[in-house]
Amino acid sequence: MHSDLHWKPDRASPVPIVRQVVDRLKEKIARGEWTVGMKIPSQRALAAALGVNRSTIVEAVDELASLGLLEGNRGGGTRVVNTTWGMLTASAPPKWNEYVASGLYESNLHVVQRINQPPPGLVRLGSGELAPTLLPQEQTRRLFERLAERPVPLGYEEPLGNAYLREKLSEWLNVRGVAASPSSILIVSGAIQALQLISLSLLRKGDAVLTESPSYLYSLQVFQSAGMRLRGLPIEQGGLQAESVAASQRQQKAALLYTNPTFHNPTGATLDARGREALLRVCERERLPVIEDDVYRELWLDAPPPPPIKSMDRQGTVLYLGSLSKTLSPGLRIGWVVGPESVVGRLADVKMQTDYGASSLSQWAAAEWLGSGLYDERLAIVRGELRGRREEMLSLLRKHLSGLASWNVPDGGFYIWLTLAPDVAVDAGRLFDEALRRGVLLNPGFLYDRGDVRSLRLSYAYASTEELDRGVRVLKQLLLGR
């Protein structure tokens, strides 16, 4: 359970600290924020969150237990019981913890929850997003000023998304080899929503989904929550090989292949043109639909990558995913799915049932970025910045971690996949906990391959140069057992 209470006792108040803490926790129970049966944060976590001594928390919890609001179980932590007359309502409160536990969606792994809600001040050494300094604040402000001179789009958009945005996106994709008419494009709130819609619309419970191993898909619960089974295939020679897919299909048929062939998350690998063509031919022969996740394509640092698999697709085998989140702004929440009109129409229908369309304002802003040419200009700037950050990260790794680990040199994207040397006596799980205590947030390899406790996903996209240096130095100290 997340223990950040967004509150600290007032040390200038005449009310004793322990009394303030007791009143605050009583308030959370009374308001139903902490429900009956909920396990509260540990005493250590509460003390850290509130900035008080652990003895203060012990005293406060003891008082709340004596009031009948909390109850401790040996080995099971402390839970809310809320049995006193003063806190009871006319009818018993709903047991929200039971609803939470039985909901359709699986909870994120604890490590993923920590990564998704990092406390301020941490060095984020694995974050998969652009640094705030790389986001186009001033250009976006000017763009919205221009938009304000037109009628403000405040209504719902079409089920497929804003028509003007789909026209501009069609033109932009055609230049990149992906023939996509506006009627074959669905605007979504990022690539993750596209995966969610696919899982809800096109697959059945129990279906198997093929993917690379390691894969970003393992860090999500989208397909697992819908009852799908992930089947990982190894990345070899720079990417997922067609022979592996064919062999897997001979053993047991899967319903779908998910692949991230360009600047792969988390390894940074890129499948070459011949491998892409072979992969598509196998999937066509096996009648295996493909999701091509291409959100990092435009972040090439040395040379443009091979054309998308979708550019070779003549049978409607591939659903092609793209996004502005990794290149322009995660806050716009704009992505897209390209595929057969019947498929994107089905996805659009389900999307309308879930959110009734992405933000009109965001769609108009995205269309302006694409239609004006500003997006391509911005991409060139971002590539230059990432190129320098990649070199800085590689230099730090060579300086501090040679002999302790090995790593790849990516041609683009955000990530370096680091694997610990065999004689390093620590696993990624312990590294995560120990690094967090020293103010560094890592992305351990088991998020992307449940059996991998010897790898880390490093990112040069988010942390500053100074933070990269600090983070790598802390990692070195931990690997050396210091």
Secondary structure as GFF3:
##gff-version 3
##sequence-region A 1 482
A	DSSP	alpha_helix	17	30	.	.	.	ID=ss1
A	DSSP	alpha_helix	43	50	.	.	.	ID=ss2
A	DSSP	alpha_helix	54	66	.	.	.	ID=ss3
A	DSSP	beta_strand	70	73	.	.	.	ID=ss4
A	DSSP	beta_strand	77	80	.	.	.	ID=ss5
A	DSSP	three_ten_helix	85	87	.	.	.	ID=ss6
A	DSSP	alpha_helix	96	102	.	.	.	ID=ss7
A	DSSP	alpha_helix	110	116	.	.	.	ID=ss8
A	DSSP	beta_strand	123	124	.	.	.	ID=ss9
A	DSSP	three_ten_helix	132	134	.	.	.	ID=ss10
A	DSSP	alpha_helix	137	147	.	.	.	ID=ss11
A	DSSP	alpha_helix	163	175	.	.	.	ID=ss12
A	DSSP	three_ten_helix	182	184	.	.	.	ID=ss13
A	DSSP	beta_strand	185	188	.	.	.	ID=ss14
A	DSSP	alpha_helix	191	201	.	.	.	ID=ss15
A	DSSP	beta_strand	208	213	.	.	.	ID=ss16
A	DSSP	three_ten_helix	216	219	.	.	.	ID=ss17
A	DSSP	alpha_helix	222	225	.	.	.	ID=ss18
A	DSSP	beta_strand	229	236	.	.	.	ID=ss19
A	DSSP	beta_strand	239	240	.	.	.	ID=ss20
A	DSSP	alpha_helix	242	251	.	.	.	ID=ss21
A	DSSP	beta_strand	256	259	.	.	.	ID=ss22
A	DSSP	alpha_helix	273	286	.	.	.	ID=ss23
A	DSSP	beta_strand	290	293	.	.	.	ID=ss24
A	DSSP	three_ten_helix	309	312	.	.	.	ID=ss25
A	DSSP	beta_strand	318	323	.	.	.	ID=ss26
A	DSSP	three_ten_helix	330	332	.	.	.	ID=ss27
A	DSSP	beta_strand	335	338	.	.	.	ID=ss28
A	DSSP	alpha_helix	341	354	.	.	.	ID=ss29
A	DSSP	alpha_helix	360	372	.	.	.	ID=ss30
A	DSSP	alpha_helix	374	400	.	.	.	ID=ss31
A	DSSP	beta_strand	405	407	.	.	.	ID=ss32
A	DSSP	beta_strand	415	420	.	.	.	ID=ss33
A	DSSP	alpha_helix	428	437	.	.	.	ID=ss34
A	DSSP	beta_strand	440	441	.	.	.	ID=ss35
A	DSSP	beta_strand	443	444	.	.	.	ID=ss36
A	DSSP	three_ten_helix	445	447	.	.	.	ID=ss37
A	DSSP	beta_strand	455	459	.	.	.	ID=ss38
A	DSSP	alpha_helix	465	479	.	.	.	ID=ss39
###
